[in-house]
């Protein structure tokens, strides 16, 4: 039986880039629709089913981040890749906190974008079988709401950086991220040891034994990964 083609929506106000992406992704056997802004994208989403969205951060009237925030508020968990300018570290962090599944800085190699798309689509199958909540011994973290609570429902304070890490790891449970990858996402490439500090702080919030972490694990020689009950 022939596999159903995945449907992708490209949302970008740059006519040339939008057209190039549409043509290239079609050559890679995807079904592709394109919207020039967030409002047009909303119309598409109301009328068609999509497997993944590619959304530019900088758009007129409604930014990509605002569009993503509104999408997640409605409970729509469709995978989203954000396109950002090279220096927009804050936007990348904000995008992950808001619910983006990945980001890719401009300019980018189309082949890399396709690899990221395929990786996310593979993970989506697993995610659909999982809850949107991560469970850590008596704690639960709601990925959609970015909230950590104890077993009595009391909210536990976590920093924006900790939310970024939990959202990233939580949407990709079992996937290993190198220190370099995490440093780039957090915008601390000049001091990558900051990643280790943030991991240690997060472990204090979700682990019962930080010296022998059960959930946020170190993968020797590779990086860090998260597992959940």
N, C-alpha and C positions, 0 to 999 in steps of 0.2 A: 504493500500500500504506500502510495506517495505521501511524504510528509507535508502537512499544510504549511504554506509559507507564513513566516512571521510578519506581522504588520507593524511598521514603525512610523511614528509621526515626528517630522523635523519641524521645530519651531524656531525661526530665526528671521530677523528683519533684513538681513543681508541677502539680497536677491541672488547674487552670484553664488555665494556659499550654499544657499538653500538649494539652488538648482544643481550644483556640483554634487552635493551630498545625495540628493534624490537620485541622480543618474548613477552614481557610483554604487549606492546601496542596492539599487535595482539590479545592477550587474552582478551583485553578490547574492542574488536570488531572494531578496526581501521584497515584500509589498511596501511601498513608501507613499505616504501623503505628506504634504508640506503646508505649513501655516506661516503667514508673515508676521503675526503677532499673537499675544496671549488670547485676545478676544476671539480671533479666528480659530485658535487651537481649542478653545472651550466649545465652540460650535461643532468641531470635528469629533471631540470626545463624547458629546451628547448623542451623536448619530452613528458612530462607528466604534468598533472594538479594536484596541491597539495592544500590542505585546510589550512595547517599549517606547518611551519618548526621548528625543534629543532636544534639549532646550538651551538656548543662549541666555546667559545671565543679563547682558546689557541689551534691553529692548525698550522702545519708547512706550510711554503711557503706563503700561504694566510690565515691570521687570520680570525676568525669569524666576527670581527668588520669590516674588510676590505671587506669581502664577503657581509655583510649586507649593507654597504655603497654603494657598486656597484649595489646591487639589488635595493635599493631605488632610486639611480640616474637614473636607467632605467624606473622608474615609477611603479615598481612592489610593490604593497601594501599588498602582502600576509602576514598574521600574522606570527611573529617570536618570539620564546622563546629562550633566550640566556642561555647557561649553563656556570656558572662562578665558579672559585675557591672561597673559603669562604672569602678571604681577598681582593678580587679584586674590591673594592668599585669604584675606578676610571673607571674601565671597565664597571661596571654596569651603571654608569651615562652616560658614552660615548655611550653605547649601546642604552639607552633610547633616547639620543639626536639624534643618527643616525637613529632611527626608529624602535627599538625593541618594541614589545608589552608587554613583561614581561621578567623577568629573574628568574632563580632559582639557588641558590648556591649549589655546590657539597660539601659533599655528600648530597643526597636528598632522600626523601621517594617517591617511584614510585606512590603511591596513591595521594600524593600532586601534582605531575606533571600532573596526569590525571585530577584532579580537575581544575587545571589552564588551561589545554588544553580545557576542556569543557566550562569553563567560557569565554575564548577568542572566541571560536567558536560560542557561543550564541551571544556575542557582535558583531561578524562579520556580522551577519544578519542585525543588526541595522546600523552598520557603512556603509554597502553597500548602504543603503538608504539615507545616509547623504553625504554632501560635505566634502572634506578634509580640508575645511576652517572653522574656528571658527569666528563668527561675534560678536563683542562687540560694540554696538551703532555706530559708524563710523569707527571702527577699524576692521581689519581682520587679522587672524593669519593662515598662511599656514602650516599645520602640516608636509607635505612632505618636504618643504623647510626650516622649522623652522624660518619663517620670520613674523614679526609683522609690518603692514603698516597702515597708516591713509587713509581716504577716498580720498586723492589726490595721493595715491600710494607711498607716502614717507615712507621710512623704519624708524621704531622706534627702537632705540637700546635696546636690552634686554640682560641680562647676561646669561652665560651658565646654571646657576642654574634655571633661569626663563624659559629658553627654555626646560630644563628637566621637569619642572613642567607642562608647557603648553602641551608638547608632551604626558606626562603621562595622565593628566586630559583630554586632547583633544581626545585621542584614547579611553577613557572610560568615555564619557560624562554622568553625572548623577550618577556615582559610587562614593561612599564615601571612602576616604582614611584616616586612623587614623594618628595621629601625629607620632606614632611609625613606621608605615609603610613608611611614607615619610622620617623620619629621617634615616631609614635604607637605603633607596634608595639614599639619598643625602650624606650618610656617616657621619652623625652627631649624632649618637646614644648617644654619651657622653654628648651632650647638645641639647636636643630635642626642647628647646625654640627657637633654630635657625630656625626651621621650621616656627614658627609663624612670625619671622622677615622677612623671605623670602616671605611668603604669603602676608604680609603687603606691601612689596616693589612691588610685582607683581600687587597687587590691584591698586596701584598708577598709574600703566601703563594702565590698562584696564577698570577701574571703573570710573564713573563720580562722585560718592559719596562713598568714602572708608568707611565711618561710616555705611552706609547702602548698602553693596555690593549686586549687582544684579546678577553677573556672578560667581565669586569665593566665594561661600557661606560657612559659618560655620554651620555645623550640630551639634547642641547642644549635648554634651555627646558622640559624635562619631568621628567627624573629619572635613574634608573639601571635597567639591565636586564642580565641574564646570558645568555650564549650558551655552548655547550659543543661540543667536538669530537665 
